[in-house]
């Protein structure tokens, strides 16, 4: 288990900045929330927006695992104390090569003073090369036939050519020329 930190650190101004951030994320999207407990969804959002989750050292799976590890069994939320426990778990993954204290301070620096942005709630995600996958102008082969220039799918119309039931191979030029006298 992570070494316990000096209490002076826990009562420092940095900690209150982290605690403020915790409260802001805890009430995000839930006006009835007290701000003392955080759901997994908001915990994940906080880790994402503060950069604790970088998608490499720390992934959304890690976040979920740690959340479920620190929360009380049967509970759906974590308290600030459990949140600190979670950060101790994550900080060493996120900042490999630092001491647990340094790593924890580094993670808290990411979180300190942050609040939930409405970033990315509605706009299409542009994370890690998704745009390449959704850019229909780069599609090749039969896939490109299934979209018009604007990238709208043509539905069945784009696949019509696949249903030529004449019995001839797709591009067979001599269809219908077979001599019936045999």
Secondary structure, 3 states (H helix, E strand, C coil): CCCCCCHHHHCCHHHHHHHHHHHHHHCCCCCCCCCCEEEHHHHHHHHHHHCCCCCCCCCHHHHHHHHHHHCCCCCCEEEHHHHHHHHHHHHHHHCCCCCHHHHHHHHHHHHCCCCCCCCCCCCCCCCCCHHHHHCHHHCCHHHHCCECCCCCECHHHHHHHHHCCCCCCCCCCCCCCCCCCC
